[in-house]
């Protein structure tokens, strides 16, 4: 069933439509949220909040645009707000801003270490390497290379133009080194896996919260 039909049903509070949309986009939203936050649990929380915000404001979605892009932008915005909140809870003395925004990897060293490793080890190396990228490179890399979105869909999802997407992807690839990028494409390794348990957990939590929102108020005694 296409997105636009599911959105129509979701506007009528069709529970199955909510679930299908969540299972369709859970992995993408989790990956893009994690690309901002670099934390699994925070990314899960962000995805839940993004769904609640989207599903309770479906009237704002314009069918002329891509629902996936609209939903992804909500997830990115939620992740950015979550990150700002988390940073307020951390003492400035505990954060090295330079390390957050200018981390670099030695591609040759990582590629050498990957020699002889199995897919699990290689995946962890790639996840670590991607985590060291600056956020504006990391989000583009995740959507283009991991989620395999087109340039236009990536641009729409992040509110960027196509030229910026191309430039950031190129620089991300430089940071990761050509060998890591080739390995990702050659082995088709799926990084930041979104397993069934995590998918189910988010679906159950969001459906429970939506049920509470839709519940009629209790009568006054």
N, C-alpha and C positions, 0 to 999 in steps of 0.2 A: 504494500500500500504506500503510495507516495506521501511525502511529508505534508503537503498542503491538505490532503484529506485527513491525515491524522491530527493536524492542528485544528481542523474544523471540529472533529470529534472531541478533542481535548477541551476546546472552548465550551463544549456542552458537558464537561466534566466526565468524559468517558474514561474510566480507570484503565482499561486495556490500552487506550491510545497513549496515555501517559507512560505506561510501561514499555510499549514498543519504542516510543521515541527515546526513552532513557537507555534502553538496551542498544539502540542503534547508535547513540552518540556518547555513551559512557566513556569508552576508551579514549576518544578524541578529546573530550573535555578534561578527563583526568590527566592526560599527557600534557595538554597545553597549560593546565593549572600547575602541574608539577614543574613545568619548564620555568615558571615564574617563581615558585616557592621553594623548589628543591627539597621537598619534604613530603613523604607519602601520605601521612595522616592529615596534614594541612591541606593537601590537594584533594583528598576525599571530602573533607568538610566543605571545601570551596565548591566542589561539584554539586553537592547537595544544596548549598545556598543558591548556586546559579540556577538550578532547576526550580527551586521555590520561587525565585524572582521571575524567571521566565514564565512559568505556568500560572502565576497569579497576575501576570501582566500581558497575557496573550493578545489582548486588544490592541497593544502597541505594535505588534508585528504586522508589517505590511507585506501581503502575499507577493508583491512584485519583486521582492528580494529573496535571497536564499535563506531558508529557515536555519540551515546548518551554520551559515556564517553569522546570522543574528545570535544564535545560541552560543556560538564560540566566543563572540565578542563579549557577551554577558559573563561567560566564565573567566575570560581574561580580566575584565574589570573587577570581578569579585576577587580574583587572585591578587590583583594589585592592592585592593582595599585591605585584604587579609594580611598581605605582607606589611603594609604600613602599620596596621594594628600590632602585628607581632614585633615589629622593630621598636615600637614605643615601649614594649615590655622588656626590652633588652637594654642594658646600660650601654651608653656610647663607648665606654672603656672596653667593652667586651667584643666590639665589632671593628674589624679592620676594613674600612671602606675601600681602600686601595685593593685589597685582596678580593673584595666582592665584585669590583668593576674592571679589574685588569688582570684577571687570572690567565695564565698561559700554560700550555702543556708542551712537553717535549714529544712531538709526534714520533720521532725515530725511536725514542726510548719505549714508548707505549707499544709501538708496532713490534719491536724486538721482543718485549715481554710477552706479547700475544702468541709468538711462534710456539707451536706445539700445544697450545691450550685448547680445551674443548669449547663447544659453543657457549656453555654457561660461563666459563671464565672470560671468553671474548666479549660476551654481552655485558658483563660487569665492568670490563675495561671501557667499553663504549659508553656505558651509563655514566661512569666517573668522568670520562673525557667531555661528554656533553654537559654535565653539571658544571664544569669549569668555564664554560663559555659565558660571556656577558649575556644578560637576559635578552636584550634585543636581537642578538644573534641566535640564542638558544630557542626562542619561540618560533622563529622562522624555520630553523633547521628541523624542529620537531614536526611542524605541520607539513613542510615540503618533503623531507627525506624519510621520516618515520611514518607519518600518516599518509604520505603520498598524495597530498592535495595539489591541485594545479596552482600555478602562480596567481591566477586571478582569484581563485578561492582563498588562497592564503592571504592575499591582499585584502579581500573583503572581510575575512575573519579578524584581521588585526587592524583594520582601518588604515592601511598603507596603500601607496601606489605600487604598481608592478615593478618599476625601476628600483625602488627601495628594497622590495623583496629580493630581487635578483642580486643587488649589491650586498645585502646582509647575508644571503645564503653563500655567496662567494667568499666572503670574509670568514664565515663560520667554517667553511670547508678548509680554508687556509689554516685556521686555528687548529682544527682537528687533524690536519695533514692529509694529504691525498691518500695515503695508505689506509687510514681509518675509514675514510669515506668509501673507498673501493671495497673494503672488507664488508662494510654494512650492506652494500648493494650485492656483492658476490654471494655472501652467506645468507642474505635475507633474514638477518637476525632481528627478532622483535624485542626492542628494548622497552623498559618500563611496562612490563606485562600488566594487563588488566584481566586478572583471573576471574573465574566464575563466582567465587565467594565474595570478592570485592564488588562485583557487578550486582549480585543479589543484595548485598548489604545496603548499597546506595538506593536501589529500587525500593526495598522495604521501608527504609527510613523516610524517603521522600513521600511515598504513598501514605504512610502513617501521618506525616505532617499535613499533607493535603486534606486528609480525612478530617483532621482537627479544624482546619480552616473552614471546611465546608459544613461542619456540624452546626445545626441551628442552636441559638442561645437557649439556655435552660429557662423554663418559665419562672417568673417571680413568685415566691411563695405568698 
